């Protein structure tokens, strides 16, 4: 009679949790070593990793924090459901498949064994192997559900689908809108305003394919997807963003993965407050366009912050929308502040507004992490309940 597959017991859980101090002491050294090992032995997985996040260290920090959080909450995984949901959606936009998990698990266990040879006994290694498999099973099941849902809805598909760049528009100094239509001419699956789409491209000079996620920046339509991309020109210019600005032209084809994301506009009629900075306005634009089309009487307050009017995307578009809906617009600029109602100088300060629905409004935040933390603290101090504050974080998972 077969002994059956080993199961994760409380003893195993205790063993894994006992290693948390070791993980915290080693810090991101563990994940840096892990990624070097992974890319050395399985270079093909670089097709699905954002290598810019590797260079910045954000991916290493995200993986370390996720490993530590999982180890701490191994016996209370329900506390990590929000994080699991967010990561599973991101994985679906990168076409992560079940066969990827054994590769990652192998290198994770090997990393712990090689970096902690004295503490990482055979018994602890078995416990970590079982714990990792439990986590992998959770992700595989949730991602399969997302894939199935996308494939079975009208206009849906699984894995990659070819799209052609149909048109482009310049929205501001750094932001360009790109509209994609399916090569096969069939319908495309609907999405919730606030969700994003995965785009796979092959920029010249890149050894591997590059996949990025961009928020959809219009109300859902059945024949196209629209994204609005900021050209990244910091210390390390964005490979994909600059390619989308300069290297991709109408008529060129890309691969898209079905819309995903757990940050989106919830149904309801409560007053709506959209709070954004920089290119964080892209999911807000989809929410605003959706409300304009379906609930023009709904009270909407749109608060935005950016450096100057030249960098303010959709500015004229939203002034046009305000003529036909219950919309108030407010923007904070660091320079060149227009002498117009709703324009302010400096950092966003909600105390300057006396009309916000602090008692019953639903608040949606998107922008740089520091900005969202700053805005959230203002809202909490003003008496807004935390459960009415929803936010989206770009890149590897972080918290406010």
Secondary structure, DSSP 4 states (H G I P E B T S, - for coil): ---------HHHHHHHHHTHHHHHHHTTHHHHHHHHHHHHH-GGGGGSS-HHHHHHTHHHHHHHHHHHHHHHTTT-GGGGHHHHHHHHHHHHTTT--HHHHHHHHHHHHHHHHHH-TTT--HHHHHHHHHHHHHHHHHHHHHHHHHHHHHHHSTT--SS-EEEEEEEEEE-SSSEEEEEEEETT--------TT-EEEEEE--TT-SS-EEEEEEB-S---SS-EEEEEEPP-SSS--HHHHHHHHT--TT-EEEEEEEE-S--PPSS-S-EEEEEEGGGHHHHHHHHHHHHHH-TTS-EEEEEEESSGGG-TTHHHHHHHHTSSSEEEEEEESS---SSTTEEESS--GGG-S---TTT-EEEEES-HHHHHHHHHHHHHTT--GGGEEEE--SS----
